[in-house]
Amino acid sequence: MSTAVDRELAERLDAAGQSHLVAALEALEGDARAMLGAQLKELDLDLIRRLIDRFVLGPGEVPVQGAIEPGDAIPLAQGAAGHAEAQRARAAGDELVAAGKVALVLLAGGQGTRLGFAGPKGEFPFAPVTGRTLFEHLTAKVAAVGARCGAHLPLYILTSPVNDDETRRYFREHEYLGLDPSSVRFVVQGTLPAVDLESGRILLEAPDRLALSPDGHGGLLPALRRAGALEQMAGEGVETIFTFQVDNPLVRVAKPELLGHHTLAGADMSSVVVRKRWPGERMGVVARVGGRTAVVEYSDLPDALAERRTPDGELVFWGGSIAVHAIQRAFVERLTAGPAGDGTGLPFHRAVKRVPYVGPDGVLVQPDAPNAVKFETFLFDALPLADRAATVEAARAEEFSPVKNAAGDDSPESVRRDLNRLYAGWLEAAGVPVAHGEDGEPVDLEIDPRLADDADTLAERIPPGLTIEGPTALGPDGEPVTFRA
């Protein structure tokens, strides 16, 4: 072993079963060796060894523990009593925001790879008329909530090492999309190395770099601790964190019904669900597992349960999670109180992927089949750790249409269709005629969230005499805006 290689690090790598990385270090010199050495020193090799023993060399995923029973969700308002309860929750939620007790967290660590887009997914230009990006659309929703409630709303954006620099640059170059720059804060999630599917050896993406990947959206919790965000929130009087995903342009930011039911129930963590379209839809369901609220992944829900129906034909396990949560700051502080803020207690999961890697000869290998395991945690796995949890149903057509795939379901085309239908419904309810194509679908429509983010608000603000005869985008003042070049 070369004496130039850090002896203590080499011994730790040997003990962790990763001696091939010692050889990789010895093959490098100068800055390249320093770069790889710095990455290796940051690794929690004890954790990685445990994950490999369990998920690669051992039994793998542990089946769901405990009986799976239907969850208790607060359904969409029906009847006088239901509407009164919903109104009470909305008032409580808006009051929480107006009091400055809510911080927003946008999960935006992903890239647009599946969309065929090179860059952070938030920069994807999804809007059919103006070409507005997901970031532009969602920050307009943030601004609309702040204006409606007269509140200062801090926005934390969770990035990953692969897109953090570009995301920060995007916000700087676009003047924080109209938000107060001091209210926009960035938090970087952690990473873990990918390992070989058969041996558990940590992979290299280049001779001087590990093949690292984000540690899953469950990594949000320790990331908030490491970044000092929890302390910052406490200093600003924030009690509740509202989390939402960058790929869902229909999301109701700071959804008042969720925040209201969450705070009225004294919950630690709460969730929004929509009705699954069919039993096998690839959505986790909010259920009761061992007597506690949990999200059961679609792959873990037995077919017999997924297909079970009530006497009137409705799915018993219908509550599909859309990854929108309200979480108490104090709950996150308790979960992350371990060493270095990483003691969340969230279980790890394994994902089998194709990962390019550098072979022993230093040549980059492009595998044609899954060859590696990535480790990640999921935010929803905090639900069973909550003493109290609330689950609130949302109307799927109004609040959930993600853009994940280049074509087919959950694609830009399906999002365009769903937004057109939603906005046409709002406009027609307000008495505005909307043109439809030969297929019966409305023309392409955009409504700036700062003008309205629901039908009632739009009806109050729509300019008189408006008609929609072709693709139209309404700006913050209700006037049509021009196409983007």
C-alpha positions in Angstrom: 0.0 0.0 0.0 1.4 3.4 -0.9 2.3 5.5 2.1 0.9 8.5 0.2 -2.6 7.1 0.7 -4.2 8.0 4.0 -3.5 4.9 6.1 -6.5 5.4 8.5 -8.9 5.8 5.5 -7.4 2.7 3.8 -7.9 0.7 7.0 -11.5 1.8 7.2 -12.2 0.9 3.6 -10.6 -2.5 4.1 -12.7 -3.1 7.2 -15.9 -2.1 5.3 -15.2 -4.6 2.5 -14.3 -1.8 0.0 -10.6 -2.5 -0.5 -10.9 -1.9 -4.2 -11.3 1.8 -3.5 -7.8 1.7 -1.8 -6.5 0.5 -5.2 -8.4 3.2 -7.0 -6.8 5.8 -4.8 -3.4 4.4 -5.3 -3.8 4.6 -9.1 -4.4 8.4 -8.8 -2.2 11.3 -8.1 -2.5 15.0 -7.2 -5.9 16.7 -7.4 -7.6 13.5 -8.7 -6.5 11.5 -5.6 -7.5 14.4 -3.3 -10.9 14.6 -4.9 -11.7 10.9 -4.5 -10.1 10.8 -1.0 -12.3 13.7 0.1 -15.4 11.9 -1.1 -14.4 8.7 0.7 -13.8 10.5 4.0 -17.4 11.9 3.9 -18.9 8.4 3.7 -20.5 6.8 6.7 -18.9 3.4 6.0 -20.6 1.7 9.0 -24.0 2.7 7.6 -23.1 1.6 4.1 -21.8 -1.8 5.3 -25.1 -2.4 7.2 -27.1 -1.4 4.1 -25.1 -3.8 1.9 -25.4 -6.6 4.4 -29.2 -6.2 4.4 -30.1 -5.1 0.9 -27.4 -6.7 -1.3 -25.9 -9.7 0.5 -28.9 -10.3 2.8 -32.6 -10.7 2.6 -33.4 -7.3 1.0 -36.6 -5.5 1.7 -38.5 -6.4 4.8 -42.3 -7.1 4.2 -44.8 -4.8 5.7 -45.1 -5.6 9.4 -48.6 -5.8 10.8 -52.1 -6.1 9.5 -53.0 -3.7 6.7 -56.3 -2.0 7.3 -58.2 0.8 5.5 -57.1 4.3 6.5 -59.2 7.0 8.0 -59.5 9.9 5.6 -61.5 13.0 5.8 -63.5 12.9 2.6 -64.5 15.7 0.2 -67.2 17.9 1.7 -70.7 16.6 1.2 -73.9 17.9 2.7 -74.3 20.9 5.1 -72.3 19.2 7.9 -69.4 18.3 5.6 -69.3 21.8 4.1 -69.3 23.4 7.6 -66.4 21.2 8.7 -64.5 22.0 5.5 -65.1 25.7 6.0 -63.8 25.5 9.6 -60.7 23.7 8.5 -60.1 26.2 5.7 -60.4 29.1 8.1 -58.0 27.4 10.6 -55.5 26.7 7.8 -55.5 30.3 6.5 -55.2 31.6 10.0 -52.1 29.5 10.5 -50.6 30.9 7.3 -51.6 34.5 8.2 -50.0 34.2 11.6 -46.6 33.4 10.0 -46.5 29.8 11.4 -46.1 28.0 8.1 -43.0 27.4 6.0 -43.2 25.9 2.5 -40.8 23.2 1.3 -40.6 22.4 -2.4 -39.0 19.1 -3.2 -37.0 19.8 -6.4 -34.0 17.5 -6.3 -34.7 15.7 -9.5 -33.6 16.1 -13.1 -35.8 16.1 -16.1 -34.2 13.0 -17.6 -37.4 11.0 -18.1 -38.9 14.0 -19.9 -35.9 14.1 -22.3 -35.0 17.5 -20.6 -31.4 18.3 -19.7 -31.6 20.2 -16.4 -33.5 20.4 -13.1 -37.1 19.3 -13.5 -38.3 22.6 -12.1 -36.9 24.4 -15.2 -39.0 22.2 -17.5 -41.3 24.5 -19.7 -44.5 22.6 -19.3 -47.1 25.3 -20.1 -48.5 25.0 -23.6 -49.2 28.7 -24.3 -46.4 30.7 -22.6 -43.8 28.1 -22.1 -43.8 28.8 -18.4 -41.6 26.5 -16.3 -42.7 24.5 -13.3 -40.7 26.8 -11.1 -42.5 29.8 -12.5 -45.9 28.3 -12.0 -45.3 27.0 -8.5 -43.7 30.2 -7.2 -46.7 32.2 -8.6 -48.8 29.9 -6.4 -46.6 30.7 -3.4 -47.0 34.5 -4.1 -50.8 34.1 -4.4 -51.0 32.4 -1.0 -48.9 35.1 0.6 -51.0 37.8 -0.9 -54.3 36.1 0.0 -53.3 35.6 3.6 -51.2 38.8 4.0 -48.3 36.6 5.2 -44.6 36.2 4.8 -44.1 32.7 3.5 -40.6 31.3 3.6 -39.9 28.9 0.7 -37.2 26.2 1.2 -36.2 24.5 -2.0 -34.7 21.0 -1.6 -32.1 20.4 -4.3 -29.6 17.6 -4.8 -25.9 17.9 -5.4 -26.5 17.2 -9.1 -28.8 20.2 -9.6 -28.1 22.6 -6.7 -25.8 25.0 -8.5 -28.0 25.3 -11.6 -31.2 25.7 -9.5 -29.6 28.6 -7.5 -28.4 30.2 -10.7 -31.8 29.9 -12.3 -33.5 31.7 -9.4 -30.8 34.4 -9.4 -31.0 35.0 -13.1 -34.8 35.2 -13.0 -34.8 37.5 -10.0 -36.3 34.9 -7.7 -39.4 34.8 -9.9 -40.9 37.8 -8.2 -40.5 36.5 -4.6 -38.6 38.3 -1.9 -35.0 36.9 -2.3 -34.7 36.7 1.4 -37.6 34.3 1.6 -36.2 31.8 -0.9 -33.8 29.4 0.8 -32.0 26.3 -0.6 -31.3 23.1 1.2 -29.2 20.3 -0.3 -30.2 16.7 0.3 -27.6 14.1 1.1 -26.2 11.4 -1.1 -25.2 7.7 -0.8 -23.1 5.7 -3.2 -24.5 3.1 -5.6 -23.1 -0.4 -5.1 -22.7 -3.4 -7.4 -25.8 -5.6 -7.4 -23.9 -8.8 -6.8 -20.9 -7.9 -4.6 -21.9 -4.7 -2.9 -18.7 -3.0 -4.0 -19.1 0.8 -4.2 -19.1 2.0 -7.8 -17.1 4.8 -9.4 -18.6 7.0 -12.0 -15.1 8.3 -13.0 -11.6 7.3 -11.8 -11.7 10.2 -9.3 -15.4 10.2 -8.4 -17.9 8.0 -6.7 -21.2 7.1 -8.3 -23.4 9.0 -5.8 -27.2 9.5 -5.9 -29.6 11.5 -3.7 -30.7 9.7 -0.5 -34.5 10.0 -1.3 -37.1 12.5 -0.3 -36.8 11.2 3.3 -33.4 12.9 3.2 -35.3 16.2 3.5 -35.5 15.8 7.3 -31.8 15.5 8.1 -31.0 18.1 5.3 -33.2 20.7 7.1 -31.3 20.0 10.3 -27.8 20.1 8.7 -28.7 23.4 6.9 -29.8 25.1 10.1 -33.3 25.5 8.5 -35.1 24.1 11.6 -33.4 26.6 13.8 -34.2 29.4 11.4 -37.8 28.3 11.3 -38.0 28.3 15.1 -36.6 31.8 15.2 -39.2 33.0 12.8 -42.1 31.4 14.7 -42.8 28.7 12.1 -44.6 25.7 13.6 -45.8 23.8 10.5 -43.9 22.7 7.4 -45.9 22.2 4.2 -44.2 20.0 1.6 -45.0 19.6 -2.1 -43.4 18.2 -5.2 -42.0 20.1 -8.1 -43.7 17.9 -10.8 -47.3 18.5 -9.9 -48.5 21.8 -11.3 -52.1 21.3 -10.0 -50.9 21.2 -6.4 -52.8 23.5 -4.0 -49.9 25.2 -2.2 -50.4 25.6 1.5 -53.7 23.8 1.0 -55.9 25.3 3.8 -58.0 22.3 4.4 -54.9 20.1 5.0 -53.3 22.7 7.3 -56.6 23.2 9.1 -57.4 19.6 9.8 -53.8 19.0 10.7 -53.7 21.7 13.3 -57.2 21.1 14.6 -56.3 17.4 15.2 -53.0 18.3 16.9 -51.3 16.1 14.4 -47.5 15.6 14.0 -47.8 14.8 10.3 -50.7 14.8 7.8 -51.2 13.9 4.2 -53.4 14.6 1.1 -54.8 11.7 -0.8 -56.8 11.3 -4.1 -58.9 8.4 -5.2 -57.0 5.8 -7.2 -58.3 5.2 -10.7 -57.8 1.4 -10.7 -56.5 -1.2 -8.2 -53.1 -1.6 -9.7 -52.3 2.1 -10.2 -48.7 2.7 -9.1 -49.5 4.9 -6.1 -48.8 4.3 -2.4 -52.0 4.2 -0.4 -52.5 5.7 3.1 -53.7 2.9 5.3 -53.4 1.6 8.9 -50.5 -0.8 9.5 -50.3 -2.3 12.9 -52.8 0.3 14.1 -50.8 3.3 12.9 -51.1 5.5 9.9 -48.7 4.6 7.1 -48.2 4.7 3.3 -48.1 1.2 1.8 -46.3 1.2 -1.5 -48.3 -0.2 -4.4 -45.7 -3.0 -4.7 -46.2 -4.0 -1.0 -50.0 -4.0 -1.1 -51.3 -7.6 -1.9 -53.4 -7.9 -4.9 -56.3 -9.2 -2.9 -56.3 -6.0 -0.8 -55.7 -3.7 -3.7 -58.7 -5.2 -5.5 -61.1 -5.3 -2.5 -64.2 -3.2 -3.0 -67.1 -2.1 -0.9 -70.7 -3.3 -1.6 -71.2 -0.2 -3.8 -68.2 -1.0 -5.9 -65.7 1.5 -4.5 -62.1 0.5 -3.7 -61.5 -0.2 0.0 -57.9 1.0 -0.3 -58.6 4.1 -2.4 -56.5 6.8 -0.8 -53.5 7.3 -3.1 -50.8 9.5 -1.6 -49.8 12.5 -3.7 -46.7 13.3 -1.6 -48.2 16.5 0.0 -47.7 16.7 3.7 -48.1 19.0 6.7 -45.4 18.3 9.3 -44.8 19.9 12.7 -41.3 21.4 13.0 -41.0 20.0 16.5 -41.7 16.5 15.1 -38.9 16.9 12.6 -36.6 18.1 15.4 -37.4 15.0 17.4 -36.7 12.7 14.5 -33.4 14.3 13.6 -32.0 14.6 17.1 -29.5 11.8 16.6 -25.8 12.2 15.8 -25.1 14.8 13.1 -28.8 15.2 12.7 -29.1 12.0 10.8 -31.0 9.9 13.4 -34.3 10.1 11.6 -35.2 6.5 12.3 -36.7 6.2 8.7 -36.1 2.9 7.1 -34.0 2.6 4.0 -35.2 1.1 0.8 -33.3 -0.4 -2.2 -33.7 0.6 -5.8 -32.2 -1.6 -8.5 -30.9 0.6 -11.4 -28.6 0.7 -14.3 -25.6 2.8 -13.3 -22.6 3.4 -15.5 -19.3 2.7 -13.7 -15.6 2.6 -14.2 -14.2 -1.0 -14.4 -10.9 -2.2 -12.9 -9.2 -1.2 -16.2 -10.3 2.4 -15.8 -12.8 2.2 -18.8 -16.4 3.4 -18.3 -18.9 0.6 -18.6 -22.5 1.3 -19.9 -24.5 -1.6 -18.6 -27.4 -2.9 -20.7 -29.3 -4.3 -17.6 -29.8 -3.2 -14.0 -26.4 -3.7 -12.3 -26.5 -1.6 -9.1 -28.4 -0.9 -5.9 -29.2 2.6 -4.7 -30.3 3.3 -1.2 -33.0 5.9 -0.3 -35.5 6.9 2.4 -39.0 8.1 1.9 -40.6 11.0 3.7 -43.9 9.2 4.1 -42.2 6.6 6.3 -42.3 9.2 9.1 -46.1 8.8 9.3 -46.0 5.7 11.6 -43.7 7.6 14.0 -46.3 10.3 14.4 -48.4 10.2 17.6 -51.3 11.7 15.6 -51.9 12.0 11.9 -54.7 13.4 9.7 -55.5 12.3 6.1 -57.4 14.7 3.8 -59.0 13.8 0.5 -58.6 16.2 -2.5 -60.4 16.1 -5.8 -57.9 14.5 -8.2 -59.0 16.6 -11.2 -58.3 19.7 -9.3 -55.1 19.0 -7.4 -53.1 16.1 -8.9 -51.6 15.6 -12.4 -47.9 15.1 -12.3 -45.5 15.4 -15.2 -43.1 12.5 -15.0 -42.9 10.8 -18.3 -42.2 12.0 -21.9 -45.4 10.5 -23.2 -48.5 8.6 -22.0 -49.8 8.9 -18.5 -48.3 11.6 -16.3 -46.7 13.4 -19.2 -46.7 17.0 -20.5 -49.7 16.0 -22.7 -51.8 14.6 -19.9 -51.0 17.6 -17.7 -52.0 19.9 -20.5 -55.3 18.1 -20.9 -56.0 18.2 -17.2 -55.1 21.9 -16.8 -57.3 22.8 -19.8 -60.2 21.0 -18.4 -59.8 22.5 -15.0 -59.4 26.1 -16.2 -62.2 25.7 -18.7 -64.5 24.6 -15.9 -63.5 27.6 -13.8 -64.1 30.0 -16.7 -67.4 28.5 -17.8 -68.6 28.6 -14.2 -67.8 32.3 -14.2 -69.9 32.7 -17.4 -67.0 32.9 -19.8 -67.5 31.1 -23.2 -64.6 28.8 -23.9 -63.9 27.4 -27.4 -63.4 23.6 -27.8 -61.7 21.6 -30.5 -63.2 18.9 -32.7 -62.3 16.4 -30.1 -64.5 18.1 -27.6 -61.5 19.2 -25.5 -61.1 22.9 -24.6 -58.4 25.0 -26.2 -55.1 25.4 -24.5 -55.5 27.6 -21.4 -53.3 29.1 -18.7 -54.4 31.1 -15.7 -51.7 32.8 -13.7 -52.1 31.6 -10.0 -51.7 35.2 -8.9 -55.0 36.0 -10.7 -56.8 32.9 -9.2 -56.0 29.5 -7.9 -59.6 28.4 -7.6 -62.9 28.9 -9.3 -64.4 31.2 -6.7 -61.5 33.7 -6.9 -61.5 33.6 -10.7 -65.2 34.5 -10.8 -64.5 37.6 -8.6 -61.6 38.8 -10.7 -62.3 37.9 -14.4 -62.5 40.9 -16.7 -66.1 41.6 -18.0 -66.9 40.5 -21.5 -64.1 38.0 -21.8 -64.5 35.2 -24.3 -62.0 32.5 -25.1 -61.8 31.8 -28.8 -58.4 30.2 -29.1 -55.3 29.3 -26.9 -55.2 31.9 -24.2 -53.1 32.7 -21.1 -54.5 35.1 -18.5 -51.9 37.1 -16.6 -52.0 38.3 -13.0 -54.4 41.1 -13.9 -56.8 38.9 -15.9 -55.6 40.3 -19.2 -54.4 37.9 -21.9 -50.6 37.7 -22.1 -48.5 37.1 -25.2 -46.9 33.9 -26.4 -43.3 33.3 -25.3 -40.9 33.5 -28.3 
